[in-house]
Amino acid sequence: MTIAIRNIISILKANWVGKNDVAVIDSISIDSRSLQNDSNTLFFAISGQNHNGHEYIEDLISKNVEHFVVEYIPENLKDKANFLVVENTLEAFQKFATFYRSQFEFPVIGITGSNGKTIVKEWLNFLLSPDYNIIRSPKSYNSQVGVPLSVLGINEKHNLGIFEAGISMINEMEKLQKIIQPTIGILTNIGSAHDEGFSDVGEKIKEKLKLFSNVNVLIVNKNKTISCFINPKTKQFTWSSDDKKADVFITTSKTENKTIIQCTYLEDTFPVEIPFQDQASIENAIHCLVLMLYFGYNPTVINARMSELYPIEMRLKIKTGSNNCTIIDDSYSSDFQSLKIALDFLEHQKQHKKKTIILSDIFQSGLTDEELYSQVSLLIISNKISRVIAIGETISKFKRKFINGIAFENTNEFIDAFDTLDFQNETILIKGARDFHFEQIVTLLEHKTHETVLEINLNAITHNLNFYKSKLNPSTKLMVMIKAFGYGSGDFEIAKLLEHHKVNYLGVAFSDEGIALKNAGITIPIMVLNPESTSFDAIINHQLEPEIYSIKGLKAFIKIAELKKITHYPIHIKIDTGMHRLGFQESDFPELIELLTNNELVKIKSILSHMATSDSIEYKDFSISQIQLFDKLSSELKAALKINPIRHILNTAGISNFPDAQFDMVRLGIGLYGISSDDDEQKYLQNVGTLKSLISQIHTIPKGDSVGYGRRFIAKRESKIATIPIGYADGISRHLGNNVGYVLINNKKAPIIGSVCMDMLMVDATDVECKEGNTVIIFGEQPTVKEIAKLLNTIPYEILTSISQRVKRIFYRE
């Protein structure tokens, strides 16, 4: 992409404020964190309900970014950069992508539906790539922002596009249609996803079909419900398993681990074999099959390629490596667009100064090898990568282009040399095409733990953060609690994400939690809520901010501040308004005020209290009395000391139940992790953590045999018993045994039987089709943490924070 600023001004109909309108742009960005931003980048400062790209402009200018599309020019920056001022930066971004797309004429496949979009897109890319230079949406970039980012990856060498479009409410698809301009449409499954954004399923179908308003053909499962909404002028290429009048008639049968799709088209019937048996994969594969028929592929080629279909992994995962390494696992794809995304993710989540990338040959760039690897080299240099390990016959030829480059012809060569490569104290991005089997490299580098993992969805954390932000007044600050190892979900990775979203404070319980975050490079102010006086010295040394809740503690802190000869050190004063756990009583105020009056050693950054019943309607009056008392006492303290600190009392439940008591700041805790005490509110939160394991062994036992310690389970029939390698040492309550709790195997419930052991539990899988090695869900979407807490007569906090740190955490972004 090379385009003059002067032309962009015209395209966007922007007001120009700057000095250099003849400058040339070669990249577009909306991510201030990207190290790929430079003097030739045009940054769109996109604003939304819960974020504002304008806040990052000053920092970007300091990093040599010179050109910005804005809704307003931030104070004091008018003469420091070039600004294109528009009414709405998101609409301007979409308008620019629409213009850019219009510069290219080649077939473009547009895919939408409730489920299967990303799978169909990736499988089509695999099936068609031997014959086309394909540009496709990276990962699941199908949103109002993701689609334009995808389209901006087109270059002159591409001759086929595959883009997916996702919507969650009305009036969104028309914008995406203009950007994608598909010539071929595929409508996948219509399900319940995002139902809340539409009045009924008909409205959702009509909205999705807007993507296909100008296609040459729509590939669709022939269905009476959907057909009645399709414009009669739209040419359809249909398939069906029920209606023989469809263009393609399908029947299926299953063999061991495979499905045979019997396909009848133009009076010819032939089989297509796929290595899946679940219904969703079968339907997704059929869409791909029908598209290939429309493109004129012969049955032999179709069958050969579709028999090689594979599970799609669309998540970037963060894993703990050996020798104090952090691994970012993106070992299933290698194309230029997704490399840029992976490098940005590496920068967002880096935990070490040293950064290494292990990179395979890159496919389908549409560029010559020389052009491609020159661009890859520039990308790697801009991202300040310390070492490049290139694997593949093609990329090896360009080793000279990479700083500290090492090259291997294939993955086996790398594995043979592994012990000589000295991986330690670094963040390692593993980025490879599927054919290179980089999962073997991930296995070599991973810290060895047992098979049980807790997967943390960083997208869901962002969603939940924005949900609660939407409830706040514009001026209300936000503290997020990441104490207790981020409620069991991990601390640094989440803190890094929150830092980008510019939360005002992080909250930890004890000083060692805060010290670990500071040592890892977190710069947000961190409040220590339960500091012990013995930790005050370390708190000051690491620039943490203590909560002070007693006269004794205040005197101790002042004494240390005096010894260290520091002044105006930030502290937070806690008032007890009825929780009666920690905090100053009203009777303490005379001595408290005396100690703080004209005291230059400390500075009160905030005054806070803690609500006891914010989640209980039954005790609403008590909560109101706490809020009123807090307002009274904090106001007295402010007046007596002539200060104006931040005031805060609301926790997660308080944010929702007492919106008029936001004061200056609120504290978000369990809600960030996808848990609400309100069932209606729960529907709007996304699940963050999924605890997974696998089946170690399956036994079939006769009626009358027992399982586990104490013979607490006696089989009443011949039973299939599955053993799972997770137990009470991992945080699974023993009270879930004896048919109280259950796990999910292949979407079927399997009750936990007998006694939960230290390292294992057993389930009755008699009615579940499963085998050794199958994935087991202990909690996640089902069963939920709230459901398990109810079974155990406890609270979700206990379930989350009980998960042992010997359980490996894997962080991922969709």
Steps between C-alpha positions, in 0.01 A plus 500: 500500500637838399267799500549873550343675798351750256298221337384363835372846598281490192383141556397571861377854432711597801600842626877531475706645784869456437808595304573211263208385286730348236634238742456139390335232715598134472316353800183547700473444877240512774722338767718742693702212650624370166873541444420502129379861530746746340523832316318355196207367706155657498347445843120502533412610855185291530268591786238275652282475805785366710818613327643811338787478252567872542652427843796327332589771247758684711684176571490404130645839400791432735554177300521689167144443378407816311157447341167459679131474413315654794165631615675782688858611553616442858615804695854621434550268201371715215842592361672170578353275228277483192129456578209398280193605698177305438166462676544131581835322480354148482281600204801669341706182548224297334469755219873477430484117494205520260699724268802270519294190423355672193849519347506122444294280271510128573253247642429554869321245717301654786403269786253562780279302735474433871759222512771355278615818323865476601521124444350524150732790414812314616400175333426678172840663521659156541292344220545778245851625574673265254326692222461859627691777678248553779445793733281407795392634837774425752379299801135594559524864394133537407383806695438864409872556559632156407351495149663826386832386649467178298420675173794737540729198464417459128783551252533490122603132490186364664239344271246365751366641826328317786358725772265424786249744645351484850228718644331531837222750426302658221646756256851351516512274195435769241828666601691171475347424159634827362847419632517135387298540175466120466433345162428155649309444822492213749240491777605258772296377794243732659498446875442684827825702514430872556125444520477783754581753226192413293127501566460152347680248279338649188655837568839334547473305172399811307792694643752227415367467146588865434857381445381332180305790348726515192654154471506304178403186690403399854596154627244394758341199665153484340266582784142631493554733795803668345382485138204725570739782601735471200448754223345312203747677271797343682633198312532203737714188485334277757568177684274284712480170680120497473400669175616321185412811297802678647797547264705264715340214693688367800482187713750404770617186677758455772791258525771486764611862561378604153189607312417406141307775323309351205459785252262510202560783252402522131386136506842387624529343846837470672635464857706756693677392816570741788685422827217624728179364645343791686206668332648850499814386316292301251286804417804726470667248268189481281509878444861463384411204278217691331724802441757275330227356280393852405862577411504194271734269691470133408400241763846341510669826598222587745527167679881505512510846655205468736632177646791714629284752688617563856377658825545877499672669792422871482637607835830658591599324824740609773670209675764463767828371360801338658800706620285803584373537143155609386360339185251657261360208304377584150626178346221433249520779244760702315396792286608863498182648647485260794874551560436871556223415747718246683787749532264759647374240746860417591563863587178527702581193707880491511637407840871520419726754333632233264257404221549205265289394202500151351357546150423263214471570129218746436239414241248685283639849539449579133856642499823369359722328755745791494221755559333287767804430716622859465167610650520229766849623589376859541212374712734307727739794532216737592383256768852490651529122481825378656535174307336341194499124450388431142374154407430407138676469168386842375540718807843346564625658178428844648670444837730794424202737527445418869696630796645210698342265247535124523357277226393138473371323190222324694356443846695179558829686450390753762404224744839335455671830583260596781740443791756740348261795464497609866141613556473684833353820647324600177161526334477266201247541219449173313345576163478231237293351223322179589720284276802581716345339812625770735290344776806277549703812574240626745518167683879526524486852642206465736546469874398143569183474707217253501223507241261719695492865387303814582439693178451876544320689222652850478226611257239414763686704762496800266129448433416484872717803575317701235164378629564650841665810356176564313325537837734773623474876477762648265694646792498186718839336538542124506704273723517133403575233756755238401573370847522126573683434172230686307221303670684188393523611138856635493633844582765639264323411175178659621679801649671560165163498325350737757797733466429537130136578574619778730329396821599741776606257772568135563416350838690219671460353847863473609823674413667197340224491235565864416879457503475214250295720266740793531797272435323373189478856365147609592487878535137563609469616863447196723315518832581243768179440692625291793856618563684372805722752676798272436450553126496882507869524414455277192183687402692827484797343322270370225278812482183322608223691678379361834151503641525631857223388734623560857677759713773247577557432130503870412758577768718212382485616138574862590802386701644306203430792265688727739798262515510483120471879475212486253213745470144488372498122470157385371284311750133399509288543811240233570189579704290233667135571415348172616708213361691495832802330351762770443479878512499814713196549725346843539643506851851482348452818302638756751833315528502418127449866407766610748754258351428609144463875542798676343673165458731529197616137513183349356229604259148359509427381146164348586248432774312172475268262674369150435136398458372190678173432315517671160384181327196444725161660442400380847754736657463793264424738786819398675700565182344844466587575863861402429513729197351788698740450789794483259392824335469669842830378645708545184360853461599579860850373437531699178386819673720455806814433296411736214561231238310367200592131463334229295206341685380144433274243665335296221610148409376297198147450633492859621578631151177343374276541803598847625592706192443828685781418743790491256670796673839540322595138440362145516672166555433221250574148622320173427300657215814532290533123516148443371304455823201708612273451798211612280365234262379756246836675496677164470355462147708796382831374639730260320661194652869565566643176639457144374654223711587205277653160538483172309408137546804305622336158496165331451391186686186297437388343828219253570193568710589486870864611469615809683710802406752691713575535868246367747290331226276808500380419148348161422403438138130426458562386140797424281673837497767687307721689744732778382791619715594870475841628624373779724422484870473692823870600483403689183212674676209264433283471809457148638133590554445480122538122514226243554284632211486859630694654212563413138742567217432543129637252245408548134220734615348229722479504879701237686436493877796500739482174694654370820759708684700773331867399545801726550604487133209328325127471481277242336184554299225272375529523120267207423263720302772709335670412172866555586849357498829545682656837422167679450472852645312542828348833610496543879357852481448768236188565296361182657512423782544862602694613804175633645334162451782320681495756781128441546553122517760554773304767688782749459586801282667517156802678653592184688474280191721729290766572760528136605651389168856404585793672333624159394219521243651660191337826388473558126400850393357547154348758273256406227 
